[in-house]
């Protein structure tokens, strides 16, 4: 159970990180 929760949390954090990088790259290209 804890392993599954950890994977879900890591996936959520990874998704947020990807979104931030996408936003950063978009702003960088725009600038």
Buried (B, 14 or more C-beta within 10 A) or exposed (E): EEEEEEEEEEEEEEEEEEEEEEEEEEEEEEE
